[in-house]
């Protein structure tokens, strides 16, 4: 094991489904080693691979970084067909039963919730999966069922009802007790802390120690969002807003979110003149490695919280543009506007821009 892997505890098993989750597992392992809160050997990191090619590519790059840190990586084709989940869960069951600590990136994931029903690990750790972490902690504190913020308000579908007993048991597993500790490792602002949950701040110290500082360019860069793909924001309004922001701030590059559709990105390139960049790593690492613009423009998203931390000590300014209520689709959750405003309003060390007025 590499000495840089530090001490992540005996039989520590981590489950990730996205590059950002994997990055935050590395940040947690680094911080735990520095604090001496998790003595023992390096962790075993299980990648529950999605089908999306861009996400898979970023995950493979992140897996290489994890191996460089001395961690063991197990790649699971968890969605490779109808029988894949059964093979994956069956193969992981022995590891789950032996594990003393489970680290997870997405407690809303049905896959993760299923795995939680198998383990009896006394230590559970939830690392950031973006702004969803804020909602998870709030729901846990209020004793609510675990539902992603952009879906909340709608009626549960047949699959939701079928899965309800598993989700209920997973929420019980994630509730601290005399036999179980729960830690949330997060860079997000957390207002409602559930009783007994330990919150540890993620300041991206691993990222800053390993990369940068970046070379800065004169212009501005934009960060993409998947709010259109998740049905929250109207596509036409989004393209208009990007075009207006790029023109007024002199942006030249658009860093695509891994979930943005190829059709939308082609339209953005044609109508805004921006160079579309598909990052091969999470944006926090891309920005830290550079080159990066002196101004980074974003809509409400995780990066308005994480980029100021990853870029601490540099001259980069992060500016966030509010979402105009008129941009929301008729299918958007009733909570969407309030949640997005909260994401922006609670961000530290960012410059707040008014919502772009679109025709």
KOLVO-949264 format. One record per residue (C-alpha): residue in one letter; residue number from 0; x, y, z. Coordinates in Angstrom, 2 decimals. Layout:
BEGIN
REC  type  seq     east    north       up
REC     A  NUM        X        Y        Z
...
# end
This chain:
BEGIN
REC  type  seq     east    north       up
REC     X    0     0.00     0.00     0.00
REC     X    1     1.22     3.49    -0.86
REC     X    2     2.01     5.56     2.24
REC     X    3    -0.14     8.29     0.71
REC     X    4    -3.21     6.09     1.10
REC     X    5    -3.03     6.80     4.79
REC     X    6    -5.22     5.05     7.34
REC     X    7    -8.76     4.39     6.26
REC     X    8    -9.66     1.68     8.71
REC     X    9   -10.01    -2.11     8.84
REC     X   10   -12.25    -3.60     6.16
REC     X   11   -13.38    -0.26     4.72
REC     X   12   -15.57    -0.71     1.65
REC     X   13   -16.56     2.27    -0.51
REC     X   14   -19.27     2.33    -3.21
REC     X   15   -19.31     5.00    -5.93
REC     X   16   -21.39     5.53    -9.07
REC     X   17   -19.97     8.84   -10.33
REC     X   18   -16.56    10.53   -10.71
REC     X   19   -17.43    13.20    -8.12
REC     X   20   -18.32    10.54    -5.56
REC     X   21   -14.99     8.82    -6.19
REC     X   22   -13.13    12.11    -5.80
REC     X   23   -14.84    12.74    -2.49
REC     X   24   -13.98     9.25    -1.24
REC     X   25   -10.32    10.12    -1.92
REC     X   26   -10.79    13.40    -0.06
REC     X   27   -12.39    11.56     2.87
REC     X   28    -9.56     9.00     3.02
REC     X   29    -6.97    11.81     2.97
REC     X   30    -8.72    13.83     5.68
REC     X   31    -9.30    10.74     7.85
REC     X   32    -5.62     9.85     7.61
REC     X   33    -4.61    13.41     8.55
REC     X   34    -7.03    13.46    11.50
REC     X   35    -6.22     9.93    12.62
REC     X   36    -9.93     9.12    12.79
REC     X   37    -9.78     5.89    10.74
REC     X   38    -6.79     3.71    11.69
REC     X   39    -5.98     0.63     9.63
REC     X   40    -5.34    -0.38     6.03
REC     X   41    -6.28     1.15     2.65
REC     X   42    -9.86     0.91     1.48
REC     X   43   -11.47    -1.24    -1.18
REC     X   44   -13.28     0.98    -3.65
REC     X   45   -16.15    -0.59    -5.63
REC     X   46   -17.22     1.22    -8.81
REC     X   47   -20.86     0.46    -9.66
REC     X   48   -20.39     1.45   -13.27
REC     X   49   -23.18     3.25   -15.15
REC     X   50   -23.76     2.88   -18.89
REC     X   51   -23.10     6.50   -19.89
REC     X   52   -19.80     6.60   -21.86
REC     X   53   -18.65    10.00   -20.55
REC     X   54   -19.25     9.00   -16.93
REC     X   55   -17.47     5.68   -17.46
REC     X   56   -14.47     7.46   -18.96
REC     X   57   -14.17     9.84   -16.02
REC     X   58   -14.59     6.97   -13.58
REC     X   59   -11.74     5.04   -15.21
REC     X   60    -9.46     8.08   -14.91
REC     X   61   -10.45     8.55   -11.27
REC     X   62    -9.88     4.84   -10.61
REC     X   63    -6.30     5.28   -11.81
REC     X   64    -5.81     8.10    -9.30
REC     X   65    -7.27     5.91    -6.54
REC     X   66    -4.82     3.11    -7.36
REC     X   67    -1.98     5.65    -7.33
REC     X   68    -3.05     6.49    -3.77
REC     X   69    -2.68     2.84    -2.78
REC     X   70    -6.35     1.88    -2.72
REC     X   71    -7.80    -1.29    -4.21
REC     X   72   -10.36    -0.72    -6.98
REC     X   73   -13.02    -3.23    -7.99
REC     X   74   -14.92    -2.41   -11.20
REC     X   75   -18.45    -3.82   -11.40
REC     X   76   -20.52    -3.81   -14.60
REC     X   77   -23.51    -3.27   -12.36
REC     X   78   -25.88    -2.29   -15.17
REC     X   79   -24.73    -4.64   -17.91
REC     X   80   -28.10    -6.34   -18.44
REC     X   81   -31.13    -7.58   -16.53
REC     X   82   -29.16   -10.13   -14.51
REC     X   83   -26.21    -7.81   -13.76
REC     X   84   -27.60    -6.47   -10.44
REC     X   85   -28.07   -10.01    -9.11
REC     X   86   -24.51   -11.02   -10.06
REC     X   87   -23.10    -7.78    -8.63
REC     X   88   -24.93    -7.97    -5.31
REC     X   89   -24.24   -11.71    -4.98
REC     X   90   -20.54   -11.17    -5.61
REC     X   91   -20.32    -8.29    -3.14
REC     X   92   -22.27    -9.98    -0.33
REC     X   93   -19.21   -11.59     1.34
REC     X   94   -17.36    -8.25     1.34
REC     X   95   -20.40    -6.47     2.73
REC     X   96   -20.73    -8.93     5.59
REC     X   97   -17.04    -8.60     6.56
REC     X   98   -16.82    -4.82     6.25
REC     X   99   -16.50    -2.77     9.41
REC     X  100   -17.01     0.53     7.60
REC     X  101   -19.12     1.37     4.53
REC     X  102   -18.47     4.59     2.60
REC     X  103   -21.09     5.61     0.05
REC     X  104   -21.57     8.50    -2.34
REC     X  105   -25.30     8.40    -2.99
REC     X  106   -27.73     7.27    -0.28
REC     X  107   -30.62     7.95    -2.71
REC     X  108   -29.32     5.25    -5.07
REC     X  109   -31.48     2.15    -5.12
REC     X  110   -28.35     0.10    -5.70
REC     X  111   -26.72     1.50    -2.56
REC     X  112   -29.92     1.09    -0.56
REC     X  113   -30.05    -2.59    -1.53
REC     X  114   -26.44    -3.06    -0.45
REC     X  115   -27.21    -1.38     2.89
REC     X  116   -29.77    -4.07     3.65
REC     X  117   -26.99    -6.69     3.53
REC     X  118   -24.29    -5.06     5.62
REC     X  119   -24.11    -4.91     9.39
REC     X  120   -21.12    -2.56     9.40
REC     X  121   -21.06    -0.45    12.59
REC     X  122   -19.58     2.60    10.81
REC     X  123   -21.31     4.30     7.86
REC     X  124   -19.93     7.31     5.98
REC     X  125   -21.77     9.39     3.38
REC     X  126   -19.54    11.51     1.14
REC     X  127   -20.77    14.28    -1.14
REC     X  128   -22.79    13.51    -4.24
REC     X  129   -23.23    17.18    -4.99
REC     X  130   -26.10    19.30    -3.75
REC     X  131   -28.17    16.16    -3.13
REC     X  132   -26.21    15.76     0.12
REC     X  133   -27.94    18.84     1.52
REC     X  134   -31.33    17.29     0.84
REC     X  135   -30.32    13.89     2.22
REC     X  136   -29.21    15.33     5.56
REC     X  137   -32.34    17.46     5.84
REC     X  138   -34.63    14.50     5.08
REC     X  139   -32.77    12.29     7.54
REC     X  140   -33.10    14.96    10.23
REC     X  141   -36.86    15.25     9.61
REC     X  142   -37.40    11.48     9.41
REC     X  143   -38.71    11.71     5.83
REC     X  144   -38.42     9.11     3.10
REC     X  145   -35.38     9.55     0.89
REC     X  146   -36.43    11.30    -2.34
REC     X  147   -34.24    13.38    -4.67
REC     X  148   -35.12    17.08    -4.58
REC     X  149   -36.08    17.38    -8.27
REC     X  150   -38.57    14.50    -7.90
REC     X  151   -40.12    15.57    -4.61
REC     X  152   -43.75    16.60    -4.83
REC     X  153   -44.84    13.98    -7.36
REC     X  154   -46.77    10.83    -6.58
REC     X  155   -44.73     7.68    -6.01
REC     X  156   -44.77     5.39    -9.04
REC     X  157   -45.25     1.60    -9.01
REC     X  158   -41.49     1.03    -8.78
REC     X  159   -41.26     3.47    -5.86
REC     X  160   -43.98     1.60    -3.99
REC     X  161   -42.35    -1.76    -4.71
REC     X  162   -39.00    -0.49    -3.46
REC     X  163   -40.43     1.32    -0.41
REC     X  164   -39.54    -1.42     2.15
REC     X  165   -35.90    -1.41     0.99
REC     X  166   -35.74     2.39     1.13
REC     X  167   -37.25     2.35     4.62
REC     X  168   -34.70    -0.18     5.85
REC     X  169   -31.84     1.80     4.27
REC     X  170   -32.98     4.95     6.07
REC     X  171   -32.99     3.02     9.36
REC     X  172   -29.45     1.82     8.63
REC     X  173   -28.43     5.45     8.07
REC     X  174   -29.84     6.53    11.43
REC     X  175   -27.20     6.51    14.23
REC     X  176   -27.74     4.17    17.16
REC     X  177   -25.80     2.64    20.04
REC     X  178   -24.42     0.05    17.62
REC     X  179   -23.86     2.25    14.59
REC     X  180   -22.10     5.56    13.87
REC     X  181   -22.92     7.74    10.88
REC     X  182   -20.61    10.39     9.42
REC     X  183   -21.37    12.89     6.66
REC     X  184   -18.27    14.18     4.87
REC     X  185   -19.31    17.26     2.96
REC     X  186   -18.33    20.60     1.47
REC     X  187   -22.02    21.58     1.33
REC     X  188   -23.68    23.87     3.90
REC     X  189   -25.66    21.71     6.31
REC     X  190   -28.29    23.50     8.39
REC     X  191   -30.18    20.55     9.86
REC     X  192   -27.88    17.97    11.40
REC     X  193   -29.60    14.73    12.44
REC     X  194   -29.09    13.76    16.07
REC     X  195   -25.98    11.64    16.46
REC     X  196   -24.62    12.26    12.94
REC     X  197   -21.02    13.49    12.82
REC     X  198   -20.38    16.10    10.12
REC     X  199   -16.82    16.48     8.82
REC     X  200   -15.89    19.35     6.50
REC     X  201   -14.43    18.54     3.09
REC     X  202   -12.02    21.34     2.18
REC     X  203   -10.50    19.58    -0.88
REC     X  204    -7.10    19.36     0.78
REC     X  205    -6.20    16.24    -1.26
REC     X  206    -6.97    18.02    -4.53
REC     X  207    -4.94    21.09    -3.55
REC     X  208    -2.02    18.96    -2.36
REC     X  209    -1.88    16.88    -5.56
REC     X  210    -2.58    19.44    -8.30
REC     X  211    -1.88    23.05    -9.22
REC     X  212    -1.86    25.88    -8.71
REC     X  213    -3.29    26.40   -12.21
REC     X  214    -2.20    28.75   -14.97
REC     X  215    -4.92    31.38   -15.45
REC     X  216    -6.18    32.61   -18.81
REC     X  217    -7.50    36.11   -19.45
REC     X  218   -11.03    35.13   -20.41
REC     X  219   -13.94    33.48   -18.64
REC     X  220   -15.10    29.85   -18.68
REC     X  221   -18.64    28.52   -18.23
REC     X  222   -19.75    25.42   -16.35
REC     X  223   -22.62    23.40   -17.78
REC     X  224   -25.54    21.92   -15.88
REC     X  225   -27.93    19.00   -16.37
REC     X  226   -31.01    20.94   -15.19
REC     X  227   -32.48    20.65   -18.69
REC     X  228   -31.88    16.90   -18.80
REC     X  229   -33.55    16.40   -15.40
REC     X  230   -36.63    18.30   -16.59
REC     X  231   -36.22    21.28   -14.26
REC     X  232   -35.28    24.05   -16.75
REC     X  233   -36.65    24.70   -20.24
REC     X  234   -34.06    24.00   -22.95
REC     X  235   -34.73    27.13   -25.05
REC     X  236   -34.49    29.41   -22.01
REC     X  237   -31.26    27.72   -20.96
REC     X  238   -29.59    28.21   -24.36
REC     X  239   -30.66    31.88   -24.39
REC     X  240   -29.23    32.40   -20.90
REC     X  241   -25.91    30.77   -21.82
REC     X  242   -25.65    32.92   -24.95
REC     X  243   -26.34    36.13   -22.99
REC     X  244   -23.89    35.25   -20.18
REC     X  245   -21.13    34.26   -22.60
REC     X  246   -21.46    37.51   -24.53
REC     X  247   -21.61    39.79   -21.47
REC     X  248   -18.66    38.15   -19.68
REC     X  249   -16.45    37.24   -22.63
REC     X  250   -16.61    33.49   -22.05
REC     X  251   -14.88    31.29   -24.61
REC     X  252   -15.22    27.73   -23.24
REC     X  253   -18.14    25.70   -21.92
REC     X  254   -17.28    22.75   -19.67
REC     X  255   -20.07    20.26   -20.25
REC     X  256   -21.72    18.36   -17.44
REC     X  257   -21.30    14.63   -17.97
REC     X  258   -25.10    14.20   -18.24
REC     X  259   -25.71    16.90   -20.84
REC     X  260   -27.12    15.56   -24.10
REC     X  261   -25.10    15.67   -27.30
REC     X  262   -28.00    17.41   -29.06
REC     X  263   -28.05    20.27   -26.55
REC     X  264   -24.26    20.66   -26.65
REC     X  265   -24.28    20.83   -30.46
REC     X  266   -26.93    23.52   -30.29
REC     X  267   -24.95    25.49   -27.71
REC     X  268   -21.85    25.38   -29.90
REC     X  269   -23.79    26.55   -32.95
REC     X  270   -25.78    29.33   -31.25
REC     X  271   -23.25    30.69   -28.74
REC     X  272   -19.88    30.18   -30.44
REC     X  273   -18.50    28.61   -27.25
REC     X  274   -15.91    25.86   -27.44
REC     X  275   -17.55    22.81   -25.87
REC     X  276   -15.17    20.90   -23.60
REC     X  277   -16.03    17.42   -22.35
REC     X  278   -13.83    17.01   -19.24
REC     X  279   -12.17    13.66   -18.59
REC     X  280   -12.07    14.35   -14.83
REC     X  281   -14.32    16.15   -12.32
REC     X  282   -14.23    19.90   -12.82
REC     X  283   -12.53    20.49    -9.47
REC     X  284    -9.46    18.62   -10.77
REC     X  285    -9.68    20.16   -14.25
REC     X  286    -9.75    23.66   -12.77
REC     X  287    -6.98    22.94   -10.28
REC     X  288    -4.70    21.54   -12.98
REC     X  289    -5.49    24.41   -15.37
REC     X  290    -5.36    26.34   -17.52
REC     X  291    -8.59    27.93   -16.34
REC     X  292   -10.26    31.32   -16.80
REC     X  293    -9.92    34.02   -14.18
REC     X  294   -13.72    34.00   -13.97
REC     X  295   -15.81    30.82   -13.88
REC     X  296   -19.50    31.30   -14.63
REC     X  297   -22.02    28.79   -13.30
REC     X  298   -25.70    28.26   -12.66
REC     X  299   -26.73    26.89    -9.23
REC     X  300   -24.91    23.59    -8.83
REC     X  301   -22.41    21.75    -6.71
REC     X  302   -19.43    23.59    -8.19
REC     X  303   -20.41    26.94    -6.65
REC     X  304   -19.54    25.29    -3.33
REC     X  305   -16.61    23.10    -4.37
REC     X  306   -14.63    25.26    -6.81
REC     X  307   -13.86    28.06    -4.29
REC     X  308   -12.41    25.37    -1.99
REC     X  309   -10.43    23.59    -4.70
REC     X  310    -9.14    26.92    -6.04
REC     X  311    -8.35    28.49    -2.66
REC     X  312    -5.23    30.62    -2.87
REC     X  313    -5.66    31.41    -6.57
REC     X  314    -7.11    34.54    -8.19
REC     X  315   -10.02    32.72    -9.81
REC     X  316   -13.45    34.25    -9.23
REC     X  317   -16.52    32.01    -9.27
REC     X  318   -19.72    33.79   -10.35
REC     X  319   -23.15    32.15   -10.12
REC     X  320   -26.23    33.18   -12.10
REC     X  321   -29.62    32.73   -10.45
REC     X  322   -32.33    30.67   -12.15
REC     X  323   -35.26    32.82   -13.26
REC     X  324   -38.57    31.18   -12.19
REC     X  325   -39.76    31.69   -15.78
REC     X  326   -37.15    29.15   -16.94
REC     X  327   -38.70    26.30   -14.97
REC     X  328   -40.72    23.69   -16.82
REC     X  329   -44.29    22.83   -15.90
REC     X  330   -43.01    19.44   -14.73
REC     X  331   -40.47    20.90   -12.32
REC     X  332   -40.86    19.96    -8.66
REC     X  333   -42.69    22.59    -6.56
REC     X  334   -39.53    22.79    -4.46
REC     X  335   -37.19    23.42    -7.40
REC     X  336   -36.96    27.23    -7.23
REC     X  337   -36.47    27.33    -3.46
REC     X  338   -33.88    24.59    -3.52
REC     X  339   -31.87    26.21    -6.35
REC     X  340   -32.02    29.60    -4.63
REC     X  341   -30.74    27.94    -1.47
REC     X  342   -27.84    26.38    -3.36
REC     X  343   -26.80    29.84    -4.56
REC     X  344   -27.56    31.74    -1.36
REC     X  345   -25.54    29.43     0.87
REC     X  346   -22.44    29.39    -1.36
REC     X  347   -19.37    31.01     0.14
REC     X  348   -16.74    33.06    -1.70
REC     X  349   -18.76    33.41    -4.90
REC     X  350   -19.98    36.45    -6.81
REC     X  351   -23.76    36.37    -7.29
REC     X  352   -25.23    37.44   -10.64
REC     X  353   -28.85    38.32   -11.22
REC     X  354   -30.91    35.98   -13.35
REC     X  355   -30.47    36.61   -17.06
REC     X  356   -33.56    38.08   -18.67
REC     X  357   -34.53    36.10   -21.76
REC     X  358   -37.08    36.86   -24.40
# end
